[in-house]
């Protein structure tokens, strides 16, 4: 995926009076967007970010994996289950 369009620079768009923008054809092609594609918009550090649900899920998974501090041989789910089982056992002992 390219973050630049044909001329090599960023794509410039204009917001019309209805608040709409036209995503340039080259950007749509680069992103694989077609009529009816759904995008999620968010504002991050003063920037508008557009991504598909699949891209959002992949990004969140990457961010979690990068920040994971546990044993790399143990999955997050296994560790959470172990923690919950330990808490349940402690509750039963009380």
Buried (B, 14 or more C-beta within 10 A) or exposed (E): EEEEBEEEEEBEEEEEEEEEEEBBEBBBEBBEBEEEEEBEEEEEEEEEBEBBEEBBEEEEEEEEEEEEEEEEEEEEEEEEEEEEEEEEEEEEEE
